[in-house]
Amino acid sequence: MLVRGFLILDRRDHGTPTPLLQEVMALLAERGIPIDWAIAEEIATPADQPRPDHDFYLLKSYTDLGLSFAAVLHEQGARILNPYPACAALRDKVSTAWRLRAAGLPTPRTWSTGDPALLADRLREGSLIFKPARG
């Protein structure tokens, strides 16, 4: 039985798999496991797709479209090596900060707001780093 894998890549990877992924793909190919890959934003997929037609998937794109494809594959029971729920959760910095703190891991003080001006008083306590809630 032929086993096939599929990588969903991020276009920031210069349109090709990273050297590490290329090495993994070559090793798998030597063992008779071909790997297909695509950049989510560079393919046209009917709305009722994607359908799982590979034996496993690896999500290496955390763009909205890449995550949407992974969500559909997840709902259809596809084997995703880095599960969609975990990937989606990691894109959410607010929930990730809460989860890390709730697990007792040391994390920097984290504030969430839609208006940075609301944190002006915090500048008296020291520097602040601003990041988007997603990404």
DSSP file (Angstrom, degrees, kcal/mol; ACC not computed):
  #  RESIDUE AA STRUCTURE BP1 BP2  ACC     N-H-->O    O-->H-N    N-H-->O    O-->H-N    TCO  KAPPA ALPHA  PHI   PSI    X-CA   Y-CA   Z-CA
    1    1 A M              0   0    0      0, 0.0     2,-0.4     0, 0.0     0, 0.0   0.000 360.0 360.0 360.0 128.9    0.0    0.0    0.0
    2    2 A L        -     0   0    0     31,-0.0     2,-0.4     2,-0.0    31,-0.1  -0.637 360.0-154.1 -79.3 127.4    1.4    3.4   -1.0
    3    3 A V        -     0   0    0     29,-0.5     2,-0.4    -2,-0.4    51,-0.0  -0.877  13.9-171.8-100.8 133.5    1.6    5.9    1.8
    4    4 A R        -     0   0    0     -2,-0.4    51,-2.2    29,-0.2    52,-1.1  -0.975   5.3-163.8-129.2 141.9    1.4    9.6    0.8
    5    5 A G  E     -ab  35  56A   0     29,-2.3    31,-2.7    -2,-0.4     2,-0.4  -0.783   3.8-153.9-118.8 165.4    1.9   12.8    2.8
    6    6 A F  E     -ab  36  57A   0     50,-1.4    52,-2.1    -2,-0.3     2,-0.4  -0.996   2.0-155.0-142.8 133.1    1.1   16.4    2.2
    7    7 A L  E     -ab  37  58A   0     29,-2.3    31,-1.9    -2,-0.4     2,-0.7  -0.918   5.8-154.4-106.8 132.3    2.7   19.6    3.5
    8    8 A I  E     -ab  38  59A   0     50,-2.4    52,-3.1    -2,-0.4    31,-0.2  -0.930  29.0-162.4-102.5 110.3    0.7   22.8    3.7
    9    9 A L  E     -ab  39  60A   0     29,-3.0    31,-1.0    -2,-0.7     2,-0.4  -0.516  19.2-120.6-100.0 160.9    3.5   25.5    3.6
   10   10 A D    >   -     0   0    0     50,-0.8     3,-1.9    -2,-0.2     5,-0.4  -0.795  20.5-132.6 -93.6 137.1    3.7   29.2    4.4
   11   11 A R  G >  S+     0   0    0     -2,-0.4     3,-0.9     1,-0.3     4,-0.5   0.691 101.3  75.7 -66.6 -15.9    4.6   31.5    1.5
   12   12 A R  G 3  S+     0   0    0      1,-0.3    -1,-0.3     2,-0.2    49,-0.0   0.657  75.8  79.3 -67.8 -13.1    7.2   33.2    3.8
   13   13 A D  G X  S-     0   0    0     -3,-1.9     3,-1.5     1,-0.1    -1,-0.3   0.100 119.6-103.0 -82.4  25.0    9.3   30.1    3.2
   14   14 A H  T <   -     0   0    0     -3,-0.9    -2,-0.2     1,-0.3    -3,-0.1   0.757  66.7 -66.1  62.1  27.7   10.3   31.5   -0.2
   15   15 A G  T 3  S+     0   0    0     -4,-0.5    -1,-0.3    -5,-0.4    -4,-0.1   0.531 118.2  77.6  78.0   5.4    8.0   29.2   -2.1
   16   16 A T  S <  S-     0   0    0     -3,-1.5    -1,-0.2    -6,-0.1    -6,-0.1  -0.962  89.3 -88.7-140.4 158.6    9.8   26.0   -1.2
   17   17 A P        -     0   0    0      0, 0.0     5,-0.0     0, 0.0    20,-0.0  -0.351  54.1 -99.6 -61.6 149.1   10.1   23.7    1.7
   18   18 A T     >  -     0   0    0      1,-0.1     4,-2.8     4,-0.0     5,-0.2  -0.198  36.9-101.8 -62.6 161.5   12.9   24.6    4.2
   19   19 A P  H  > S+     0   0    0      0, 0.0     4,-2.1     0, 0.0     5,-0.2   0.888 124.8  52.1 -54.9 -39.4   16.2   22.7    3.9
   20   20 A L  H  > S+     0   0    0      2,-0.2     4,-2.4     1,-0.2     5,-0.2   0.941 110.8  46.2 -63.1 -46.1   15.1   20.6    6.9
   21   21 A L  H  > S+     0   0    0      1,-0.2     4,-2.9     2,-0.2    -1,-0.2   0.881 110.2  54.4 -64.4 -36.7   11.8   19.7    5.3
   22   22 A Q  H  X S+     0   0    0     -4,-2.8     4,-2.2     2,-0.2    -1,-0.2   0.901 109.0  48.5 -61.9 -39.7   13.5   18.9    2.0
   23   23 A E  H  X S+     0   0    0     -4,-2.1     4,-2.4    -5,-0.2    -2,-0.2   0.921 112.3  47.8 -65.6 -44.0   15.8   16.5    3.9
   24   24 A V  H  X S+     0   0    0     -4,-2.4     4,-2.5     1,-0.2    -2,-0.2   0.923 111.6  50.8 -61.8 -44.2   12.9   14.9    5.6
   25   25 A M  H  X S+     0   0    0     -4,-2.9     4,-2.5     1,-0.2    -1,-0.2   0.896 110.3  49.7 -61.6 -40.2   11.0   14.6    2.3
   26   26 A A  H  X S+     0   0    0     -4,-2.2     4,-2.2     2,-0.2    -1,-0.2   0.913 110.8  49.2 -65.3 -42.6   14.1   13.0    0.7
   27   27 A L  H  X S+     0   0    0     -4,-2.4     4,-0.9     2,-0.2    -2,-0.2   0.909 113.1  47.0 -62.9 -41.7   14.4   10.5    3.5
   28   28 A L  H ><>S+     0   0    0     -4,-2.5     5,-2.7     1,-0.2     3,-0.6   0.906 109.8  53.1 -66.5 -40.4   10.7    9.6    3.2
   29   29 A A  H ><5S+     0   0    0     -4,-2.5     3,-2.0     1,-0.2    -2,-0.2   0.892 103.6  57.3 -61.2 -39.3   11.0    9.3   -0.6
   30   30 A E  H 3<5S+     0   0    0     -4,-2.2    -1,-0.2     1,-0.3    -2,-0.2   0.797 107.4  49.5 -59.5 -27.8   13.9    6.8   -0.1
   31   31 A R  T <<5S-     0   0    0     -4,-0.9    -1,-0.3    -3,-0.6    -2,-0.2   0.261 127.9-100.2 -96.2  11.1   11.5    4.7    2.0
   32   32 A G  T < 5S+     0   0    0     -3,-2.0   -29,-0.5     1,-0.2    -3,-0.2   0.712  84.8 125.4  82.5  20.8    8.8    4.9   -0.7
   33   33 A I      < -     0   0    0     -5,-2.7    -1,-0.2    -8,-0.1   -29,-0.2  -0.864  46.2-156.6-115.4  96.3    6.7    7.6    0.9
   34   34 A P        -     0   0    0      0, 0.0   -29,-2.3     0, 0.0     2,-0.5  -0.441   3.7-151.6 -72.6 146.7    6.1   10.5   -1.5
   35   35 A I  E     -a    5   0A   0    -31,-0.2     2,-0.3    -2,-0.1   -29,-0.2  -0.979   6.8-164.8-121.6 123.0    5.3   13.9   -0.1
   36   36 A D  E     -a    6   0A   0    -31,-2.7   -29,-2.3    -2,-0.5     2,-0.3  -0.680  12.9-172.9 -95.1 158.1    3.3   16.5   -2.0
   37   37 A W  E     +a    7   0A   0     -2,-0.3     2,-0.3   -31,-0.2   -29,-0.2  -0.993  11.0 172.5-150.8 157.2    3.3   20.1   -0.9
   38   38 A A  E     -a    8   0A   0    -31,-1.9   -29,-3.0    -2,-0.3     2,-0.6  -0.983  34.1-117.6-157.4 157.8    1.5   23.4   -1.7
   39   39 A I  E >   -a    9   0A   0     -2,-0.3     3,-2.4   -31,-0.2     4,-0.2  -0.917  28.7-136.6 -98.8 123.4    1.2   26.9   -0.4
   40   40 A A  G >  S+     0   0    0    -31,-1.0     3,-1.1    -2,-0.6    -1,-0.1   0.837 101.4  50.5 -51.7 -41.9   -2.4   27.5    0.6
   41   41 A E  G 3  S+     0   0    0      1,-0.2    -1,-0.3    -3,-0.1   -31,-0.0   0.553 106.3  57.4 -76.5  -6.4   -2.6   31.0   -1.0
   42   42 A E  G <  S+     0   0    0     -3,-2.4     2,-0.3     2,-0.0    -1,-0.2   0.224  96.8  68.3-112.1  14.5   -1.2   29.7   -4.3
   43   43 A I  S <  S-     0   0    0     -3,-1.1     2,-0.6    -4,-0.2    -5,-0.0  -0.947  72.0-133.3-128.1 153.2   -3.8   27.0   -5.0
   44   44 A A        -     0   0    0     -2,-0.3    -3,-0.1     0, 0.0    -2,-0.0  -0.934  27.6-178.5-106.0 123.6   -7.5   27.2   -5.9
   45   45 A T        -     0   0    0     -2,-0.6     4,-0.1     4,-0.1    -2,-0.0  -0.982  30.2-113.7-125.9 128.2   -9.6   24.8   -4.0
   46   46 A P    >   -     0   0    0      0, 0.0     3,-2.2     0, 0.0     0, 0.0  -0.245  33.6-112.3 -56.4 150.0  -13.4   24.3   -4.3
   47   47 A A  T 3  S+     0   0    0      1,-0.3    -2,-0.0     3,-0.0     0, 0.0   0.766 116.6  57.4 -59.5 -27.3  -15.3   25.4   -1.2
   48   48 A D  T 3  S+     0   0    0      3,-0.0    -1,-0.3     0, 0.0     0, 0.0   0.302 104.8 105.5 -87.6  12.4  -16.3   21.8   -0.5
   49   49 A Q    <   +     0   0    0     -3,-2.2     2,-0.1    -4,-0.1    -4,-0.1  -0.747  10.7  81.5-122.4 171.8  -12.7   20.8   -0.3
   50   50 A P        -     0   0    0      0, 0.0    -5,-0.0     0, 0.0    -3,-0.0   0.431  55.9-174.4 -78.1 152.4  -10.0   20.0    0.7
   51   51 A R        -     0   0    0     -2,-0.1     2,-0.9    25,-0.0    22,-0.1  -0.927  36.2-103.7-110.5 140.1  -10.9   16.3    1.2
   52   52 A P        +     0   0    0      0, 0.0     5,-0.0     0, 0.0     3,-0.0  -0.490  57.4 149.2 -68.0 106.3   -8.3   14.1    2.9
   53   53 A D        +     0   0    0     -2,-0.9     2,-0.3     3,-0.1   -49,-0.0   0.251  54.4  73.8-119.0   9.7   -6.7   12.1    0.0
   54   54 A H  S    S-     0   0    0      1,-0.1    25,-0.3    -3,-0.1   -49,-0.2  -0.828  82.3-124.9-115.8 160.3   -3.3   11.8    1.7
   55   55 A D  S    S+     0   0    0    -51,-2.2     2,-0.3    -2,-0.3    24,-0.3   0.784  90.3   3.2 -76.5 -27.0   -2.4    9.5    4.5
   56   56 A F  E     -b    5   0A   0    -52,-1.1   -50,-1.4    22,-0.1     2,-0.3  -0.990  62.7-151.5-155.6 160.0   -1.0   12.3    6.6
   57   57 A Y  E     -bc   6  80A   0     22,-2.2    24,-3.2    -2,-0.3     2,-0.4  -0.936   3.0-156.4-131.3 151.9   -0.6   16.1    6.6
   58   58 A L  E     -b    7   0A   0    -52,-2.1   -50,-2.4    -2,-0.3     2,-0.7  -0.977  15.0-145.6-130.3 119.2    1.9   18.5    8.2
   59   59 A L  E     +b    8   0A   0     -2,-0.4   -50,-0.1    23,-0.2   -52,-0.1  -0.753  31.8 158.0 -88.0 113.2    0.8   22.0    8.7
   60   60 A K  E     +b    9   0A   0    -52,-3.1   -50,-0.8    -2,-0.7     2,-0.4   0.016  56.3  78.0-120.2  24.1    3.7   24.4    8.2
   61   61 A S        -     0   0    0    -52,-0.2   -51,-0.1   -53,-0.1   -53,-0.0  -0.999  48.1-177.9-133.9 130.7    1.5   27.5    7.5
   62   62 A Y        +     0   0    0     -2,-0.4     2,-0.1     4,-0.1    73,-0.1   0.039  44.0 124.9-116.3  25.1   -0.3   29.5   10.1
   63   63 A T  S  > S-     0   0    0      1,-0.1     4,-2.7    72,-0.0     5,-0.2  -0.360  78.2-105.1 -73.2 164.5   -2.0   31.9    7.7
   64   64 A D  H  > S+     0   0    0      1,-0.2     4,-2.0     2,-0.2     5,-0.1   0.915 122.4  46.0 -58.1 -43.4   -5.7   32.2    8.0
   65   65 A L  H  > S+     0   0    0      2,-0.2     4,-2.5     1,-0.2    -1,-0.2   0.914 111.7  50.7 -68.7 -42.4   -6.2   30.2    4.8
   66   66 A G  H  > S+     0   0    0      1,-0.2     4,-2.1     2,-0.2    -2,-0.2   0.918 112.8  46.7 -59.1 -43.6   -3.7   27.5    5.8
   67   67 A L  H  X S+     0   0    0     -4,-2.7     4,-2.4     2,-0.2    -1,-0.2   0.854 109.2  55.1 -67.3 -34.7   -5.5   27.1    9.2
   68   68 A S  H  X S+     0   0    0     -4,-2.0     4,-2.1    -5,-0.2    -2,-0.2   0.926 108.2  48.0 -63.7 -44.2   -8.8   27.0    7.4
   69   69 A F  H  X S+     0   0    0     -4,-2.5     4,-2.6     1,-0.2    -2,-0.2   0.935 112.3  49.6 -59.0 -45.5   -7.7   24.1    5.2
   70   70 A A  H  X S+     0   0    0     -4,-2.1     4,-2.8     1,-0.2    -2,-0.2   0.878 107.9  54.2 -62.5 -37.9   -6.4   22.3    8.3
   71   71 A A  H  X S+     0   0    0     -4,-2.4     4,-2.5     2,-0.2    -1,-0.2   0.919 110.3  46.1 -62.1 -43.7   -9.7   22.9   10.1
   72   72 A V  H  X S+     0   0    0     -4,-2.1     4,-1.4     2,-0.2    -2,-0.2   0.927 113.8  48.0 -65.2 -44.9  -11.6   21.3    7.3
   73   73 A L  H  <>S+     0   0    0     -4,-2.6     5,-2.6     1,-0.2     4,-0.2   0.915 111.6  51.2 -60.9 -42.6   -9.2   18.4    7.1
   74   74 A H  H ><5S+     0   0    0     -4,-2.8     3,-1.7     1,-0.2    -2,-0.2   0.925 107.8  51.8 -58.9 -47.2   -9.4   18.0   10.9
   75   75 A E  H 3<5S+     0   0    0     -4,-2.5    -1,-0.2     1,-0.3    -2,-0.2   0.793 108.5  52.6 -61.7 -28.0  -13.2   17.9   10.8
   76   76 A Q  T 3<5S-     0   0    0     -4,-1.4    -1,-0.3    -3,-0.2    -2,-0.2   0.404 121.3-107.1 -90.6   2.9  -13.0   15.2    8.2
   77   77 A G  T < 5 +     0   0    0     -3,-1.7    -3,-0.2    -4,-0.2    -2,-0.1   0.663  59.6 162.9  85.6  16.1  -10.7   13.0   10.3
   78   78 A A      < -     0   0    0     -5,-2.6     2,-0.8    -6,-0.2    -1,-0.2  -0.349  46.2-110.9 -65.7 150.0   -7.5   13.5    8.4
   79   79 A R        -     0   0    0    -25,-0.3   -22,-2.2   -24,-0.3     2,-0.6  -0.756  38.5-177.3 -82.4 110.4   -4.3   12.6   10.2
   80   80 A I  B     -c   57   0A   0     -2,-0.8   -22,-0.2   -24,-0.2   -24,-0.0  -0.954  20.7-149.2-111.6 119.7   -2.5   15.9   10.8
   81   81 A L  S    S+     0   0    0    -24,-3.2   -23,-0.2    -2,-0.6    -1,-0.1   0.838  97.5  37.6 -62.1 -35.1    0.9   15.4   12.5
   82   82 A N  S    S-     0   0    0    -25,-0.3    -1,-0.3    -3,-0.1   -23,-0.2  -0.866 108.3-123.5-113.3  94.3    0.7   18.7   14.3
   83   83 A P     >  -     0   0    0      0, 0.0     4,-2.1     0, 0.0     3,-0.5   0.075   7.0-125.5 -50.8 140.6   -3.1   18.8   15.2
   84   84 A Y  H  > S+     0   0    0      1,-0.2     4,-3.0   -14,-0.2     5,-0.3   0.890 106.5  56.7 -52.2 -48.5   -5.2   21.7   14.0
   85   85 A P  H  > S+     0   0    0      0, 0.0     4,-2.1     0, 0.0    -1,-0.2   0.895 109.9  46.2 -56.2 -38.7   -6.6   22.6   17.5
   86   86 A A  H  > S+     0   0    0     -3,-0.5     4,-2.0     2,-0.2    -2,-0.2   0.920 113.8  48.0 -68.5 -42.9   -3.0   23.0   18.9
   87   87 A C  H  X S+     0   0    0     -4,-2.1     4,-1.0     1,-0.2    -1,-0.2   0.911 113.0  48.1 -63.6 -42.3   -1.9   25.1   15.9
   88   88 A A  H  X S+     0   0    0     -4,-3.0     4,-0.6     1,-0.2     3,-0.5   0.902 110.7  51.5 -65.6 -40.6   -4.9   27.3   16.1
   89   89 A A  H >< S+     0   0    0     -4,-2.1     3,-1.2    -5,-0.3     7,-0.3   0.888 105.2  55.9 -64.0 -38.7   -4.5   27.8   19.8
   90   90 A L  H 3< S+     0   0    0     -4,-2.0    -1,-0.2     1,-0.3    -2,-0.2   0.754  99.3  60.4 -68.2 -23.2   -0.9   28.8   19.4
   91   91 A R  H 3< S+     0   0    0     -4,-1.0    44,-1.5    -3,-0.5     2,-1.0   0.700  90.5  78.8 -74.3 -17.6   -1.8   31.6   17.0
   92   92 A D  B <X  -D  134   0B   0     -3,-1.2     4,-2.3    -4,-0.6    42,-0.2  -0.788  61.5-174.1 -96.2 100.0   -3.9   33.2   19.7
   93   93 A K  H  > S+     0   0    0     40,-2.8     4,-2.3    -2,-1.0     5,-0.2   0.803  80.6  56.9 -66.1 -29.3   -1.4   35.0   22.0
   94   94 A V  H  > S+     0   0    0     39,-0.5     4,-1.9     2,-0.2    -1,-0.2   0.964 112.9  37.9 -67.4 -51.5   -4.1   35.9   24.6
   95   95 A S  H  > S+     0   0    0      1,-0.2     4,-2.7     2,-0.2    -2,-0.2   0.853 115.6  54.5 -70.2 -32.4   -5.2   32.3   25.2
   96   96 A T  H  X S+     0   0    0     -4,-2.3     4,-2.7    -7,-0.3     5,-0.2   0.930 107.8  49.4 -65.1 -44.0   -1.7   31.0   25.0
   97   97 A A  H  X S+     0   0    0     -4,-2.3     4,-2.2     1,-0.2    -2,-0.2   0.911 113.1  47.8 -59.6 -42.1   -0.5   33.5   27.6
   98   98 A W  H  X S+     0   0    0     -4,-1.9     4,-2.9     2,-0.2    -2,-0.2   0.929 111.7  49.4 -64.8 -44.9   -3.4   32.4   29.9
   99   99 A R  H  X S+     0   0    0     -4,-2.7     4,-1.7     2,-0.2    -2,-0.2   0.914 111.5  48.7 -62.3 -43.3   -2.7   28.7   29.3
  100  100 A L  H  <>S+     0   0    0     -4,-2.7     5,-2.3     2,-0.2    -1,-0.2   0.931 114.7  44.5 -62.6 -45.3    1.0   29.0   30.1
  101  101 A R  H ><5S+     0   0    0     -4,-2.2     3,-1.6    -5,-0.2    -2,-0.2   0.904 111.7  53.1 -65.9 -41.3    0.3   31.0   33.3
  102  102 A A  H 3<5S+     0   0    0     -4,-2.9    -1,-0.2     1,-0.3    -2,-0.2   0.805 105.5  55.3 -63.9 -29.0   -2.4   28.6   34.3
  103  103 A A  T 3<5S-     0   0    0     -4,-1.7    -1,-0.3    -5,-0.2    -2,-0.2   0.470 120.2-112.1 -82.2  -1.1    0.0   25.7   33.9
  104  104 A G  T < 5 +     0   0    0     -3,-1.6    -3,-0.2     1,-0.3    -2,-0.1   0.634  66.4 147.8  82.7  13.9    2.4   27.5   36.3
  105  105 A L      < -     0   0    0     -5,-2.3     2,-0.4    -6,-0.2    -1,-0.3  -0.594  57.0-104.1 -82.7 143.9    5.1   28.3   33.7
  106  106 A P        +     0   0    0      0, 0.0    -1,-0.1     0, 0.0    -5,-0.1  -0.520  53.1 163.6 -69.2 125.3    7.1   31.4   34.2
  107  107 A T        -     0   0    0     -2,-0.4     3,-0.1    -6,-0.0     2,-0.0  -0.966  40.4-100.3-138.3 153.4    5.8   34.0   31.7
  108  108 A P        -     0   0    0      0, 0.0     2,-0.1     0, 0.0     0, 0.0  -0.367  56.2 -82.1 -68.4 156.7    6.2   37.8   31.4
  109  109 A R        -     0   0    0      1,-0.0     2,-0.4    -2,-0.0     0, 0.0  -0.403  55.6-159.0 -56.3 130.8    3.4   40.0   32.6
  110  110 A T        -     0   0    0     -3,-0.1     2,-0.4    -2,-0.1    -1,-0.0  -0.967  13.6-172.7-125.8 132.4    0.9   40.0   29.8
  111  111 A W        -     0   0    0     -2,-0.4     2,-0.4     2,-0.0     8,-0.0  -0.936   8.6-154.5-121.4 145.6   -1.8   42.6   29.1
  112  112 A S        +     0   0    0     -2,-0.4     2,-0.3   -18,-0.0     3,-0.0  -0.977  27.9 143.6-121.2 133.4   -4.6   42.4   26.4
  113  113 A T        -     0   0    0     -2,-0.4    20,-0.1     1,-0.1    -2,-0.0  -0.986  47.9-143.7-160.4 156.5   -6.2   45.4   24.9
  114  114 A G  S    S+     0   0    0     -2,-0.3    -1,-0.1     1,-0.2    -2,-0.0   0.450  98.3  53.2 -96.7  -4.9   -7.7   46.9   21.8
  115  115 A D    >   -     0   0    0      1,-0.1     3,-2.2    -3,-0.0     4,-0.2  -0.886  65.6-162.9-135.1 101.2   -6.4   50.3   22.7
  116  116 A P  G >  S+     0   0    0      0, 0.0     3,-2.1     0, 0.0     4,-0.1   0.757  86.9  72.9 -56.4 -25.4   -2.7   50.7   23.6
  117  117 A A  G >  S+     0   0    0      1,-0.3     3,-1.5     2,-0.2     4,-0.3   0.784  84.2  68.7 -61.0 -24.8   -3.4   54.1   25.2
  118  118 A L  G <  S+     0   0    0     -3,-2.2    -1,-0.3     1,-0.3     3,-0.2   0.649  97.2  53.0 -67.8 -13.4   -5.1   52.1   28.0
  119  119 A L  G X> S+     0   0    0     -3,-2.1     3,-1.0    -4,-0.2     4,-0.7   0.310  74.0 106.8-102.8   7.6   -1.6   50.8   29.0
  120  120 A A  G X4 S+     0   0    0     -3,-1.5     3,-1.2     1,-0.3     4,-0.3   0.877  77.0  55.1 -55.8 -40.7    0.1   54.2   29.2
  121  121 A D  G >4 S+     0   0    0     -4,-0.3     3,-1.3     1,-0.3     4,-0.3   0.806  98.1  64.3 -63.1 -28.4    0.2   54.1   33.0
  122  122 A R  G X> S+     0   0    0     -3,-1.0     3,-1.7     1,-0.3     4,-0.5   0.734  84.0  75.7 -67.7 -22.2    2.0   50.7   32.8
  123  123 A L  G X< S+     0   0    0     -3,-1.2     3,-0.8    -4,-0.7    -1,-0.3   0.766  83.7  66.0 -62.4 -23.7    5.0   52.5   31.2
  124  124 A R  G <4 S+     0   0    0     -3,-1.3    -1,-0.3    -4,-0.3    -2,-0.2   0.778  98.9  53.2 -65.9 -25.2    5.9   53.9   34.6
  125  125 A E  G <4 S-     0   0    0     -3,-1.7     2,-0.3     1,-0.3    -1,-0.2   0.603 126.7 -77.2 -85.2 -12.6    6.7   50.3   35.6
  126  126 A G  S << S-     0   0    0     -3,-0.8    -1,-0.3    -4,-0.5     0, 0.0  -0.890  71.2 -23.9 143.7-175.2    9.0   49.7   32.7
  127  127 A S        -     0   0    0     -2,-0.3     2,-0.4    -3,-0.1    -3,-0.0  -0.252  51.5-150.0 -67.5 153.7    9.1   49.0   29.0
  128  128 A L        -     0   0    0      2,-0.0     2,-0.5    -5,-0.0    -1,-0.0  -0.949   3.6-149.9-123.4 146.9    6.3   47.4   27.1
  129  129 A I        -     0   0    0     -2,-0.4     2,-0.5     2,-0.0    -2,-0.0  -0.980  14.9-152.0-114.3 126.2    6.3   45.2   24.1
  130  130 A F        +     0   0    0     -2,-0.5    -2,-0.0     0, 0.0     0, 0.0  -0.850  21.1 166.5-102.4 132.8    3.3   45.4   21.8
  131  131 A K        -     0   0    0     -2,-0.5     2,-0.1     0, 0.0     4,-0.1  -0.972  39.8-101.4-137.8 152.7    2.2   42.4   19.7
  132  132 A P        -     0   0    0      0, 0.0   -39,-0.1     0, 0.0     0, 0.0  -0.407  31.5-121.3 -68.7 153.8   -0.9   41.6   17.7
  133  133 A A  S    S+     0   0    0    -20,-0.1   -40,-2.8   -40,-0.1   -39,-0.5   0.783  98.1  46.3 -68.2 -26.3   -3.2   39.1   19.5
  134  134 A R  B      D   92   0B   0    -42,-0.2   -42,-0.2     1,-0.1   -43,-0.1  -0.898 360.0 360.0-116.3 146.3   -3.0   36.8   16.5
  135  135 A G              0   0    0    -44,-1.5   -43,-0.1    -2,-0.4    -1,-0.1   0.384 360.0 360.0 131.1 360.0    0.1   35.7   14.7
